[in-house]
Amino acid sequence: MCGIAGILDLSGRHRANPAVARRMAAAIVHRGPDEDGFLDRSEVTLASRRLSIVGLKDGRQPIGNEDGSVQVVFNGELFDYPERRAQLEAKGHVFARHTDTELLPHLWEEHGTDMFATLRGQFACAIWVEREKRLLLARDRFGICPLFWSIQRPTTGEHAGGVWLLFASEIKAILASGLVEPRADIRGINQLFTFFATPGPVTCFEGIQQLRPGAYLDLRVGDTALPQQRVFYDFDFPDQGQERRAVDEKQLVDEFEQVFIRSVEEKLRADVPVVSYLSGGVDSSLVVALAGKVLGRPIPTFTIGIGDDPSLNEENEATIVAKHVGSVERVIVPCGHRELLATYPELVRAAEVPVVDTACAALLLLARSVRNSGYKVALTGEGSDEWLAGYPWFKIHRLLGYLDAIPGIRLSNLIRRLALKFSGTPQFSAETVAQTEALLGGPNAWMNVYGLMSLTKLRFFSKDTWDRLNGHNPFADLDLNHERMKRWHPFHRSLVLGGRVMLPGLLLASKGDRVAMNSSVEVRYPFLDENVYSFLAQLHPRWKLRGFRDKYLLRRLAERYLPKSIAWRRKAMFRAPMDSFHGLNGNQPGAEWVEPLLSEAALRQTGYFDPSAVAKWRTDFRKLRPHSIGRTSLEMGLVGVTATQLWHHLWIEELTDLNGRKGAAVEATASVEA
């Protein structure tokens, strides 16, 4: 993976100042510490920060075609690079280097914008076509690699009168341009308090958007209209009743084994050593086992050791797997509540969004350990839960669905509303719930958890926040094809929501790319392979959730490579309890930064939340029964409030200059980390 950035005057009246792109690249040096590269043209400057993994000696970007008329900066990996290169060479294309980036200018010559649908891998790229004065920005199908953009029309200064497109792998690079003032976009915060993720296209920064997965922008000098995202890929499932049911289980497991081993094999392609995360759960354990099979030797593994709670410490299970596959090179990264909280300011700076999932801090520490051990690339098991219904709310949804056996009577909704009422939790109106379900093509399993997060808005949002939102519905931002979704099995509607929201909005961002690249580590995802997804998408839900046994087909495959106790181990979900953030005296070790951010003065200054409500529930949530609906919802909301306050002080209030100076709050949180 790398970092890319650039600036283009769409009006064609101004020359792009190369110094701007160099400031942008400097802000993301952690994404590519190995080398930089720039393309300076009158209209455009492209920048690259490279983390060299393929083509170590000659992969410096930008990279062009034979005559240099098409130039590319690229972040990511194209895993079928050897095969695609051979195909292009057979057609007469001449390659000068040994890196997958060089595929892109030649594929452009062959296919134009149709090329994006043919790419296999994880990527974000910018392609400059000199003859047409045309810039294209594209992002991979699943949203593994980030890409942000902004249109600015300054009225003063050296850039006045231009229509400037800015793009970058991270928002901090766009802010470093000096053309964008950091201001909060309340819609991004609303997404966070709906999904505990920010799937876009809005961000938490006003005027900065993220390119949605599977989409591209096509920009031409002279066209100053606001660009529209063009989708080249969207999730799809068979119409209900057309899924593959398959009666021969062994044959189906055999087929899945072939597809998944091929994915693992491709993700191991690199000119540097590759390691793997290992949690002791079935997903990462199977990746480790199959990586060893492909390599012919055990792959080095990295595991988080959580010492505070034995029920969440997966070190024992990871040890079982390591012994089973013969792994001898193992690293255990100790991590407890104190470490997570002390790391949180760094996490929010890296993620550029408020982070509600406290486990993201553990992943930041894990990636740091990978880098400190001398590695650049790590495999992980993310994506399995999305395609194979690995989350507990799928089971809850199935159980409640049995109550809806009588057509026209939604007893499950009645049960949900009664449970919230008896727990004292505020609720949205039945009309609002119906409107949301309509945007999703019908009831959805994810609403069992998104609903709990969304309800915290009713407790904590200030009147000003509600006024600024003006009826904004985060589900409308997703731009889902709900008419197409109505034709799918209802189970698959739930899967696609996780694929569109949870993956790009959290797991591949704050828990993936951003925390890994903060330490210059590339993460690869065997489950997020085009062929793996296509194979699983065609299958009937019974192969994903059999009764109340999740990830059924995967677990059958895992039995061939792992101890049965691991193959059928239930998912463990770690997060620091809210007592760590919200102690009675607010002075917990490692969380010294919390109290100043949640003071009445600080809450009134940001204006997002009702100070009296925050003060009340910081202490009163303990009166609720642990693990109850009411307490779980409150804990989600309180972390959201805390993380948003921290984000605001790091990125909005105290951000002055990404080129050296720090505001007081940034210095304070940095001292906590030190």
PAZA-504706 format. One record per residue (C-alpha): residue in one letter; x, y, z. Coordinates in steps of 0.1 Angstrom, whole numbers, plus 5000, padded with zeros to 4 digits. Layout:
<recs>
AXYZ ...
</recs>
This chain:
<recs>
M500050005000 C501050364995 G499750714998 I498650924969 A497551284965 G497051554939 I495751884929 L494051994896 D492552314884 L489352214866 S488952564852 G492252544834 R493052904842 H495752834868 R498952634870 A498952384898 N501552484924 P503852184929 A504552294965 V500952214974 A501151854964 R504451824982 R502851945014 M500051695009 A502551415004 A504551515035 A501351485056 I501051115047 V504751005048 H503750725071 R501850565042 G505050545022 P508250605040 D510450435013 E510350694986 D508250974970 G507451074934 F505751354917 L504251434883 D504251814876 R502151934847 S500652284841 E497152174851 V497951894876 T500351774901 L500251404913 A502051284943 S503050944957 R504450814990 R505550464984 L505650165007 S507649924985 I506349574985 V506349464948 G509049574924 L511349694951 K514049844929 D512050004901 G508550074914 R508850444920 Q505650634910 P504250804889 I504450534863 G503450574827 N502850394794 E505550374767 D505350744756 G504350884789 S501051014778 V499150824805 Q500550854841 V499450684872 V499850704910 F498550404928 N497850274963 G497349904968 E497949574951 L496749404920 F497049034930 D496748894894 Y499649114882 P501748834866 E498848694846 R497549034835 R501049154825 A501548844803 Q498148914786 L499149274779 E502549184766 A500948934742 K499049224728 G502149424722 H502449644753 V505949704765 F506749694802 A509749874816 R509449784853 H508549504877 T505549644896 D501849594894 T501249974891 E502549954855 L499449754845 L497150054849 P498350284820 H498349994796 L494949874808 W493650224802 E494850204766 E493049874762 H489749944780 G489350304790 T486950334820 D485849974816 M489249874830 F488149934866 A485649644865 T488449414855 L490849494883 R491349234910 G492749354942 Q492749634967 F493349974952 A492850354950 C494450524920 A494650844900 I495150824862 W496151144842 V495551124804 E497651404790 R496051424755 E492551464769 K493551674800 R491551414820 L491951284855 L490250964868 L490050864904 A488950504914 R488550284944 D488349904948 R485149704951 F485149654989 G486649985000 I489949845013 C491950145001 P490750495011 L490350784987 F489051134997 W488351434975 S487251794977 I486252074953 Q487352424964 R486652764948 P488753014968 T488053384963 T491353514978 G494953424976 E497053264948 H494353004941 A491553254937 G489353214907 G490252844902 V488052534907 W490452314925 L490151934929 L492151794958 F492351424964 A494351204988 S494550875006 E493851055039 I492051365049 K495051515067 A496751545033 I493851755019 L493951975050 A497752015045 S497052175011 G496052495029 L492952525006 V490452355030 E489652495065 P488852205089 R485152235098 A482851975111 D480151815089 I477351715112 R476151455087 G479351255092 I478751265130 N475151155124 Q476450855104 L478750765133 F475850775158 T473850555134 F476350295122 F479250345147 A481050385113 T481350645085 P480650465052 G480350795033 P480150955009 V480051235035 T482851255061 C483151435094 F484851725076 E482751975057 G483551995020 I485551665020 Q483951345006 Q485150995003 L484850804971 R482450514976 P483750154971 G483450034935 A483250384920 Y485250634900 L485351004892 D485951124857 L487151484856 R488251694826 V489852034825 G487252284814 D484352104831 T483752274865 A480452104874 L480451914906 P481651564896 Q479351264901 Q480550924913 R480150654887 V479650304900 F481450024882 Y480749754908 D477949694933 F477049394955 D474549154940 F472848834950 P470548594931 D466848654931 Q465148474960 G464648114950 Q467448114924 E470248064950 R472447754947 R471247514974 A473647224966 V472846894982 D476346744982 E478046915011 K481546755005 Q481546884969 L480647234980 V483347235007 D485847114981 E484847394958 F485047654985 E488447514995 Q489847564960 V488547924958 F489848024992 I493247864989 R493648054956 S492848374974 V495348305002 E497948214976 E497448554958 K497548754990 L500948604998 R502448744966 A505049004975 D508749074973 V508949115011 P508048855038 V504348835048 V503048765083 S499448715096 Y497348835125 L496048545146 S493248595171 G492348235177 G489048275160 V488148055131 D488648325104 S492248425111 S493148075122 L492047935088 V494048205070 V497148105091 A496647735084 L496147785046 A499048035044 G501247765059 K499947515033 V500647745004 L504147855017 G505147505028 R506147645062 P504347815091 I503748185086 P504848425115 T501848535136 F500948835157 T498348815185 I496749065209 G496948945245 I494249105266 G495149065302 D492349255319 D489548995311 P490248625308 S487048575289 L488348805261 N492048695261 E492448485230 E496048405236 N495248045247 E493247975215 A495948135194 T498447915210 I496347605202 V496347705166 A500047795165 K500947455179 H498547275155 V500147435124 G503647425138 S504147805141 V507347895160 E507748265152 R505048425173 V504548775188 I502148845216 V501249205220 P500049275255 C497049515256 G494649605284 H492149885291 R494850125302 E496850075269 L493750115248 L492750445265 A496350585264 T496450505227 Y493050655219 P494251005210 E496750855185 L493950635172 V491650935165 R494451125148 A495250825126 A491550745118 E490451105113 V487051025126 P485650965161 V486150595168 V483450415188 D484950065186 T487550065214 A489149745199 C490649965171 A493250085195 A494449735200 L494849685162 L496950005161 L499249845187 L499249525168 A500349685135 R503049885154 S504449555166 V504449415131 R506449705119 N508849695149 S509449335141 G510749425106 Y507649335085 K505449535061 V502649305051 A500049115073 L497148895064 T493948915084 G490548745086 E488249045082 G485348995058 S484248655068 D481548775092 E480048995065 W479648725039 L478848445063 A476648605090 G479148585118 Y477648845140 P475248765168 W472549005155 F471948765126 K470848505151 I468748755170 H467148855138 R466348495129 L464848425163 L462648735162 G461748655126 Y459948345139 L457448575155 D456548715121 A455248385107 I451748535105 P451548745074 G450849115080 I451649105117 R455149215128 L455249075163 S459049115163 N458749495161 L456349485190 I458749285211 R461549525203 R459549825212 L458349675244 A461849575254 L463049935249 K460050075268 F460649855298 S464449935298 G463650315298 T465250365264 P463850635241 Q462550525207 F462150655172 S458650665159 A457150375140 E457050595109 T460750665111 V461450295114 A459250215084 Q461050485063 T464350335071 E463249975063 A461950105029 L465450235021 L466849895029 G464349695009 G462749555041 P463649445076 N467349405082 A469449215109 W471849505112 M469049725126 N469249515158 V472549685165 Y472350005145 G469050075163 L470750065197 M473450315185 S470950535168 L468750565200 T471650735218 K471151035195 L467751085213 R469551105246 F472651305238 F472351525207 S471751895214 K468952095199 D471452275177 T472651945163 W469151835155 D468452175138 R471652145117 L470751795106 N467451915093 G466051565087 H469251405074 N468851035071 P472150845070 F470650545053 A469850765023 D473550845020 L474250475012 D472450504979 L471450134980 N469449984951 H466549894974 E464349794945 R466949534934 M467349434971 K463649354974 R464149064949 W466848904971 H466348665000 P465848885031 F468948725046 H471048865018 R469749215023 S471349205057 L474649085043 V474849365018 L474249635044 G477249505064 G479349495032 R478349855023 V478550005059 M480649795083 L483449705060 P484450045044 G483150245073 L484950075102 L486649745097 L488649845066 A489150205079 S489550275116 K490249905122 G492149835090 D493950065066 R494250365089 V495650195120 A497949965099 M499250235076 N499850455107 S502850215112 S503550165075 V501949825074 E499849685045 V496949465055 R495549205031 Y492249025032 P491748675018 F488048685025 L487749015005 D488548854972 E486348894942 N486048524936 V485448434972 Y482648684974 S481148574941 F481248204952 L479548274985 A477048524971 Q475448264949 L474848014978 H471547974996 P471548125031 R471447775047 W475247745039 K475948065058 L473548045088 R472347685094 G469847715122 F471747915147 R475247795136 D476948085118 K479548065091 Y478447705085 L480347635052 L483547805065 R483447595097 R483147275077 L486147375057 A488047475089 E487547125103 R489947005077 Y492747225089 L492047315125 P491147155158 K487347125161 S487247355191 I488647635170 A486647555139 W483447585159 R484547855183 R482048135188 K482948485179 A484348695207 M483949075205 F486349285226 R485749645237 A486849835268 P483949875292 M482550225297 D483750235333 S487250275318 F486150605302 H483550725327 G484750655362 L483050815392 N485951055396 G486951075360 N490651015369 Q491250655357 P494850575348 G495350615311 A492250815306 E493351155320 W492251325288 V488651225292 E487451455320 P488551785303 L486751685271 L483451595289 S483351905311 E480252125307 A482352405292 A483952175266 L480552025256 R479052365252 Q481952475231 T481552195206 G477752215207 Y477151865195 F475751725228 D473451815257 P475851865287 S473151785313 A472351455296 V476051355293 A476651445330 K473551245341 W474250925322 R478050925330 T477050805365 D473550675361 F474350405334 R475850195362 K472350165378 L471349955347 R471849585347 P475149485329 H474649365294 S471049485293 I469649665262 G469549995281 R473049985294 T474549855261 S472950135242 L474150395267 E477650265267 M477750295229 G476550645231 L478950755258 V481950625239 G480550805208 V480351135228 T483851095242 A485351005208 T483551295191 Q484751545216 L488351415213 W488151425175 H486851785176 H489651905198 L492351725177 W491051815143 I488752115144 E489452345174 E493152305179 L494352205144 T496452495132 D499152365108 L499952005098 N503452125089 G504852155124 R502752355149 K500352195173 G497552335193 A497252295231 A494851995230 V497151815206 E500151875228 A498151755258 T497051425242 A500551375228 S501951395263 V499451125275 E500650895247 A504350955256 
</recs>
